């Protein structure tokens, strides 16, 4: 299970903001610090804002702030907003009819692994992940 680039960038942005969660971050500052294109960052921030994780403050001194407590923002919710969780439930071989009742050749092999990933996504929130050792650039 590999996360999309959009999810990876969303996690980079939020992990950067976690260092000082009460601070307001301008788009320009995030773009410069995280080396993300303006258009891409703004699209991600719009998605995160629509989901209620962050809030956009308009105007010359505007920026982004957390709209929820860090312990209310789970990885599963971020992934669901940026790429959808369905791809993580889907058959690894791409068969639409693959299920526990109609398994493909690799269904049982990957079932446990997929369930473990989803368990991690469901139990980890921004307050219980140690972002201190992440290289920001």
C-alpha positions in Angstrom: 0.0 0.0 0.0 1.6 3.2 -1.2 0.1 6.6 -0.6 -0.3 9.0 -3.4 1.9 12.1 -3.9 -1.0 14.3 -2.8 -1.4 12.4 0.4 2.3 12.5 1.1 2.3 16.2 0.5 -0.7 16.7 2.7 1.0 14.8 5.5 4.2 16.8 5.0 2.2 20.1 5.3 0.3 19.0 8.4 3.4 17.5 10.0 5.2 20.8 9.5 2.3 22.7 11.0 2.2 20.4 14.0 5.5 21.8 15.2 3.6 25.0 16.2 -0.1 24.1 16.0 -1.4 27.5 17.1 0.6 29.4 14.5 -0.9 30.8 11.3 1.0 29.7 8.2 1.0 31.7 5.0 0.9 29.8 1.7 4.1 31.6 0.7 5.9 30.4 3.8 4.7 26.8 3.3 5.7 26.8 -0.3 9.2 28.1 0.4 9.8 25.8 3.4 8.3 22.6 1.9 9.3 23.2 -1.7 5.7 22.6 -3.0 4.4 24.4 -6.0 1.9 27.2 -5.3 -0.9 25.6 -7.3 -0.4 22.1 -5.7 -0.2 23.5 -2.2 -3.3 25.6 -2.6 -5.3 22.6 -4.0 -4.3 20.4 -1.1 -5.0 23.2 1.4 -8.5 23.7 -0.1 -9.2 20.0 0.3 -7.9 20.0 3.9 -10.0 23.1 4.6 -13.2 21.6 3.1 -12.7 18.6 5.3 -12.5 20.9 8.3 -8.9 20.0 9.4 -7.6 23.5 8.8 -9.2 26.9 8.3 -8.2 29.5 5.7 -7.9 33.1 6.8 -8.3 35.5 3.9 -6.5 38.8 3.3 -3.0 40.3 3.1 -2.1 38.7 6.5 -4.0 35.5 5.8 -2.9 32.0 6.0 -3.9 28.6 7.4 -4.5 27.4 11.0 -5.7 24.2 12.4 -9.5 24.1 12.7 -9.6 20.9 14.8 -7.6 19.6 17.7 -4.7 17.4 16.6 -6.2 14.4 18.4 -9.2 14.7 16.1 -7.3 14.5 12.8 -6.6 10.8 12.0 -4.5 9.5 9.2 -7.5 7.6 7.8 -9.4 10.9 7.5 -6.5 12.7 5.7 -6.1 9.7 3.3 -9.8 9.6 2.7 -9.8 13.3 1.8 -6.8 13.2 -0.5 -7.2 9.9 -2.3 -10.0 8.0 -0.8 -9.8 4.9 1.4 -11.4 2.6 -1.2 -8.1 2.0 -3.0 -6.7 0.5 0.2 -9.7 -1.9 0.4 -9.5 -2.8 -3.3 -8.1 -6.0 -4.7 -4.3 -5.9 -5.2 -4.8 -7.4 -8.7 -7.5 -5.0 -9.6 -10.4 -7.5 -9.8 -13.7 -5.8 -9.0 -15.4 -9.0 -7.8 -12.6 -9.9 -5.4 -14.0 -10.4 -1.8 -13.8 -12.8 1.1 -16.5 -14.9 -0.6 -14.9 -14.7 -4.0 -11.1 -14.3 -3.4 -8.5 -13.8 -6.1 -5.2 -15.7 -6.0 -3.6 -13.1 -3.7 -6.6 -12.1 -1.6 -5.6 -14.0 1.6 -1.9 -13.1 1.2 -2.6 -9.3 1.3 -5.8 -9.3 3.5 -3.8 -9.3 6.7 -1.4 -6.6 5.5 -4.2 -4.4 4.2 -6.1 -4.7 7.5 -2.9 -3.8 9.5 -2.4 -0.7 7.4 -6.0 0.3 7.8 -5.8 -0.2 11.6 -2.7 2.1 11.8 -4.5 4.7 9.7 -7.6 4.5 12.0 -5.6 4.7 15.3 -2.9 7.3 14.5 -3.8 11.0 14.7 -1.7 14.1 14.5 -1.2 14.3 18.2 0.2 10.8 18.7 2.7 10.7 15.9 6.2 11.9 16.6 7.1 14.2 13.8 10.3 15.6 15.5 12.7 13.5 13.5 11.2 14.1 10.0 13.5 15.9 7.6 11.4 18.8 6.4 13.1 19.4 3.0 
